[in-house]
Amino acid sequence: MQFESKASTALHHALSDIPRYDNSKEKTPLQTLVANAYAKAYNYVCVPLTNENWRSRWREMCVTNGERGSKNMLIEHRAEVWRTGGGFKQDEVLITRLDESDGVIGLVSDWLELDSPDHWIRHDSEIALLQEVSYASYLNVQTVILPPPRNRSQVGSYARAVNSALSCTSSVQISIRIPLYDPKRLSLQSGSSDEGLSHTWEMWDSIRTICAYHPRLSLTLDLTPPCPPNPQLLARWTAEPTRFLFLPATTFIANPKGYPVLPKSTQRFIRDIIIQRPTIILSGTESSLHASGGDGSYLQYIRHLEQTSPSVKASETEGTVENFARGYQDYLQAPLQPLMDNLQSMTYEMFEKDPVKYAQYEKAVYLALCDRPVGSRTVICVVGAGRGPLVAGCLRATKESGRLVKLYAVEKNPNAFVTLQERKEYEWFGSVNIIYGDMRTIELPELADILVSELLGSFGDNELSPECLDGAMRFLSPGGISIPSSYTAHLAPLSSSKLFGEVQDNSKDQKMAETPYVVMFQAVNILSGDGGGPQSRCGTKIQECWSFEHPRRDAVLDARGLPLTNSHNVRSAQLNFYIPHAGILHGLAGYFEAVLYNDVGLSIHPDRKDRISPNMLSWFPLFFPFKEPLYLPRNSELSVSIWRMTDKRKVWYEWSAESFLAMPRIQPVDQASSRAVQSSNGVPSGGDGVRSHLLSPRAQSPTLSAPSPMLDAPQPLWDRGMSVVVDESPHIVKIGQMSLQNPGGRSSWIGL
């Protein structure tokens, strides 16, 4: 089968590439460029909206020498007229007709200084930006790309101008061009590559935060500098709304035959992110930078990267999770309410398409039967039988094991029970005893030796498997087997602009923002690392919350064998995560693992699923959103608390988080005594013998600010013969707190 590309591409043209208008030709220069791009298999062209005439007029009006005179007053008058909404002149723009805008991505003038240190330059740049965006909207240009911010100290001004541009039109998509990192700034970092590589991401984060995660705001990631080799630093970009990748020909290097190829780290990054279908903008392909291949070799190479992308190949391969989940990536789905609602046949149908899950169940039942005494009679009961896939698996396991089995199937859904009756009569031929009713209240004719259920949710217990099986355990014989025998919930901190935006868009009221969702993650980044943190207080990247085992031994039962309360199913966990790189916390990713029998299990844990139950389709992870994002600096710690709560009517989750940062201990030390205590190698020591660094009186200390002339300042420490000691053992300072989500189950719960 021939590969069909789904990633869009665009060909970038600079002003110098665009010929002058010739009215003797049928097509305008821009229409010709678009037609040529289509002929080369590109989907779009990317061109500036304006030309040098506009730049010259704007500079003449807005960048003056400050001298007063009749000429300057005339220019200022023209500028004021323009500021009231003067618009463009015809010879200042490249697109003048509606039929020229098809297939065009517009570039806002790259000389605009929305973050200039000069207030008036910023002011007039913003007016020019609004004018260009308004003109793009007039001509139905769907998307415009803004030049990157250049001045970190004025990124707030840049973002405010972008927000104004988003407000001035309801249709135009605005994308911000951001380089992976600033090579000049990176070279200034002495051994701290993370800090240098985070600079541009932090500017992007400021922009999208000030713009309140606007749904029409996206990212154009400039891959001009080579990608760094650290995959976790690159992973945070995959959690952003990356709509375009900008790839100039200068980023490519020549292979031994002279053809253009990308550096290894850039190849890996594009292969990872291309599944999100960004439009790839190629620039300078006709500049003959490489000896072989010509201008078409760049696009051909991008198609090669797409075809060899593991994520793309998985999505095209039948039977994989990625293929099964196509169209559901990063789509919020409310978890099932299996006790309150009767599932539709289509829902059963979807879950029954998972061959892996039922093969694992069948294997577990087979092994359990084989462990039974030879010649014994075994009673198996399938609770929550649905349309009967587990029943069929138990029959196959029975046949393979050669054991004598009595099989029961219990189902409370009256509609699914019709299907069970039909299968009993025409497929199972009376070999199964079906019972209608709720497993928590019905009576079984005899005790079961093996109890089989598929009540697990994405977080293990979130579809009330513990509560359901509490009621069913009363008809399990002493020493009987439950399949599953246990299951465990796992959690990790997550960043995803897309998911956060989806929750905010749907949050007309508080409920949507405090509801856990089933999500097939794609544009996400797990923020935690496997390191223990500065003081080794943190756990692994993905951590265990709690577990449930069946049959249970700790519940207090009534005369019928049912628990008196549900308090034994309450759980809580407090988890510490190490955050190695700066990021934004948007929520928590929930996973589960289950032991069916012995070493047979089910798992959606990202690090273990391929070993335990590869390509299992039935469960996507659970997403616990936060109502507000939380910035986490590099080398910080995140403490997550989560509770599973219950009352007589429902079960619900509550969750919260707080962040911490390791800070040096700074304390004054008497200079005379510190001089008396010297280490053998001449390094100053504190009184406790711990190595320390003495800051000179001229050193800038974060704890010693300049005294105010309005106050009676205390005598500086160094004037009192004191020095400042920085202890190398840090202490932990709290830097952030999230409010409690879903207290009392006010927004989301699972009904009993």
Secondary structure, DSSP 8 states (H G I E B T S, - for coil): --------EEEE--GGGS----TTSSS-HHHHHHHHHHHTT-SEEEEESB-HHHHHHHHHHH---S--SHHHHHHHHHHHHHHTT----GGGBS--SGGG-TTEEEE--TT--TT-SSHHHHHHHHHHHHHHHHHHHHTT--EEEE-----GGGHHHHHHHHHHHHHH-SS-EEEEEEES--HHHHHHSSS-HHHHHHHHHHHHHHHHHHTTT-TTEEEEEE--S---S-HHHHHHHHTS-EEEEEEEGGG-EE-TTS-EE--HHHHHHHHHHGGG--EEEEE-TTS--SSSS-THHHHHHHHHHHHT-HHHHHHHSTTSHHHHTTT-BT--B----TTTS---HHHHHHHTT-HHHHHHHHHHHHHHHHTS-TT-EEEEEEES-TTSHHHHHHHHHHHHHT-EEEEEEEE--HHHHHHHHHHHHHTSTT-EEEEES-TTT---SS-EEEEEE---BTTBSTT-HHHHHHHHGGGEEEEEEEES-EEEEEEEEEE-HHHHHHHHHH-SSHHHHT--EE-B--S-EE--BSS-TTTT----SSEEEEEEESS-SS--B-TTS-BS-SGGG-EEEEEEEEE-S-EEEEEEEEEEEEEEETTEEEE--TTTHHHHSTT--S---EEEEEEEEEEE-TTEEEEEEEEEEE-SSEEEEEEEEEEEEEEEEEEEEEHHHHHH-B-TTS-BB-TTS-BEEEE-TTS-BTTB----TTS-----GGGGTEEEEEEEEEEEEEEEE---BSGGGSS--EE-
